[in-house]
Amino acid sequence: MRLHTRIVLLIFAIVTLLSASLSLLSTRVVQAVMEDGIESNATLLSRMLADHIADSMVRDKPLAVRGIIRDAAGQMEDVAYIYVVDSRGGLYAHTFEGGFPRALAARLNEPVQGLSPRLTRFSTADGPLLEVTSPLIGGMQARIHIGIDQTSMFKRIRRTQGLILSLAFGIAVIGGVTGLLTSRRFARPLGQMAEYMQDFGSGKSRGEIALPTGSRDIADMVQAFNRMVTGRQTLEASMQQRTQELAGLNELGRRVSASLSVKQVIEATLEEVVRSVSPDIAFLFLREGESLVLQGSAPAGSEFLHDETPVHCVGECLCGIAAGERKPVYSGDILTDARCTWSECKEAGLRSYAALPLHGGSEVVGVLGLGSVQIRDFAAQDTFLEALSIEISIALRNALLHEQVQSHAAELEDRVAKRTADLAIAKNRAEESDRLKSAFLATMSHELRTPLNSVIGFTGILLQGLAGPFNEEQAKQLGMVKNSARHLLELINDVLDISKIEAGQLEVVPEQFDMPETVMAVVNGVGPLAEGKGLTLLVDVSSHVGAVFSDKRRVEQILLNLLNNAIKFTDKGEVRIECEAVRGQIVTRISDTGIGIRPEDLPGVFEPFRQVDTGLDRRHEGTGLGLAICRKLAGALGGGIEVESKLGVGSTFALTIPERRQETGE
Amino acid sequence: MKAKILIIEDNEQNMYLMTFILECKGYDVLQARDGREGIEAAQKTAPDLILLDIQIPVMDGYAVARELRRCAALSRVPIVAVTSYAMVGDRERTIEAGCNGYIEKPINPDTFAAEIIRFLAPGDAGNGGGTE
């Protein structure tokens, strides 16, 4: 139900209710007042008549009495009858034209109660009747009854009541009309406003409400409402813009973070900028030294593109200034802005322009330019535009870094590939030269041995006297030839050995052999040599040393070499060989009481051609390769050689080899 | 009866040296200058021992050893390689080819005869062999 209808109904109901209750109340009052008046008139009349007739009664003049009451009845319009009862209860006089009614005759003997007039109401065929009974002087049952016809009185009352009700109805009608008028004046604009608010709330907003004529209060209200509507529309518009901006930022962030190439980032940036800022043109420049190089513009196919100079200088025109000062530059109208020196923009019809440096907190990587053909306040959106430019610059920087890293990686890969190729060539060359060296050594060895065969062989034959006798001097000289030839042969053998080892061609042929036996064999081999120098050879092989699985020939070679060295460098005293088993290793120590080695020379004793210079003449013959070969051989057997020495006291060389050589699975 | 030793060797000086030592020790020495000649000589004379150089003309020592081993009459004759080959696997290759022993050049004149005797059957020793 409409508000104004409700107001009208309400007012009408209130007025009706009020007037109805008022009229009801007033009819009651009227009736009571009128009835009271009649009653008091009747009472007064009865008393007056009682006084009038008292004298006649005393004198017993019934005719006089009748005359008085008839007069009284005749004068009083509403008096229906009057009758008087004497003290004995007999009818004394009455005004009934056709004789005393029988109905009343029964009441004649009723006793008089009290001295005051008594009122009794009857209902008769002629209408309601009020009877006043007053006692008469003389006592007993003497009294006067006055019957008063109330019909006319009730008629008057009803008439009055009718008048009152008409009045009340009138008032109700007037109230209703007034309510209707009031609602027209107040409720209708209110209803309109309500309707409008509903529309507004549901989004079907219309323009402002027309100002109603008349009431100022309503007009003020409508005005206030209109102001509110305008305010809200402004707010909504700005919120919508902010939402659009945030959505743009979000979309831009999503797209650029998904792209790693600079090209993709630029494309995504331009598209999203056009979508969220809606400029007529957007440019993106990247900084290259002191130049800004145009990378792209949007929307695609824009007419402003055609005559663009793709390169800008830092510090020149709006974009250059923005890059140089690392601050956004906004121009409301480039036609009147002295900073804008790029005529193409003006000729293309651009008016407002925003140049946003892309720096993201560090160096400027580029500039985003936004142009509008209408005058537009880009600065009003500065917060958003600057947030946008930070987002873009971070994405651009990441993409640029990524490209750099990629190019570095590619360069590195090229270098590695080239280096690998170089190494492969070098390796091939090295392998080839190794092969040539081995072949050369084998040939050399063979070729050197053949003549040596003759030298050693014939010297030996001569020395054995197989070819005939010779003198002592000749024997000494032949001995020298033989020694030199032997030394030369040792050298050839050692060089061949060490080159084989270095070329990785050393073959280890492991077999089971008895270690104590091998040690004794070697000791026996050098026995004559030690004996010749007057040295004592001491052998101490632990009972824990037994069978060994290793390369017997190589073990012999090492031991022989070490023993020969010990004897060679010892002039007096002893050479001792001790052999023991320690945790799966066979340790053989060869100690002497020889010249010893200086501490500074110790580290070099195992290097090739490093026979220690004793400071004396080089009287100890040797190739200088022996120890180097020994150490390499020991390594090939899975063991090693250590040396301890004290100058002038002696040296100890300790050979360690595993009891069982591990098969390397070659 | 003197033991017969066949020397297959192309180098004159070595041939002379070995022949001289062995003859001094009382052996009967036969000479061949190349592989083919050596095989023919061996088949013809059935020596008690063959001393075989590896680097010889016509066919090398390995081939000669294999050829000799294929000949039933000579399959049990000891063959000793005398070579200056000293590279990895040389010793093994000679044994594989059918040689019984290996003496590295240059030979040691003091011990050469003694080394040879080890390969001869006991009755084949020369007049001086084993008595020194």
Chai-1 contact restraints between the chains, C-beta under 6 A:
chainA,res_idxA,chainB,res_idxB,connection_type,confidence,min_distance_angstrom,max_distance_angstrom,comment,restraint_id
A,A442,B,M87,contact,1.0,0.0,6.0,A-B,restraint_1
A,S445,B,A86,contact,1.0,0.0,6.0,A-B,restraint_2
A,H446,B,S84,contact,1.0,0.0,6.0,A-B,restraint_3
A,R449,B,S84,contact,1.0,0.0,6.0,A-B,restraint_4
A,R449,B,K105,contact,1.0,0.0,6.0,A-B,restraint_5
A,R449,B,P106,contact,1.0,0.0,6.0,A-B,restraint_6
A,T450,B,S84,contact,1.0,0.0,6.0,A-B,restraint_7
A,L452,B,P106,contact,1.0,0.0,6.0,A-B,restraint_8
A,N453,B,N14,contact,1.0,0.0,6.0,A-B,restraint_9
A,N453,B,K105,contact,1.0,0.0,6.0,A-B,restraint_10
A,N453,B,P106,contact,1.0,0.0,6.0,A-B,restraint_11
A,S454,B,Q13,contact,1.0,0.0,6.0,A-B,restraint_12
A,I456,B,P106,contact,1.0,0.0,6.0,A-B,restraint_13
A,G457,B,L17,contact,1.0,0.0,6.0,A-B,restraint_14
A,G457,B,I107,contact,1.0,0.0,6.0,A-B,restraint_15
A,G457,B,P109,contact,1.0,0.0,6.0,A-B,restraint_16
A,G460,B,P109,contact,1.0,0.0,6.0,A-B,restraint_17
A,G460,B,D110,contact,1.0,0.0,6.0,A-B,restraint_18
A,I461,B,P109,contact,1.0,0.0,6.0,A-B,restraint_19
A,L466,B,C24,contact,1.0,0.0,6.0,A-B,restraint_20
A,L496,B,A86,contact,1.0,0.0,6.0,A-B,restraint_21
A,Q505,B,V88,contact,1.0,0.0,6.0,A-B,restraint_22
A,E507,B,V88,contact,1.0,0.0,6.0,A-B,restraint_23
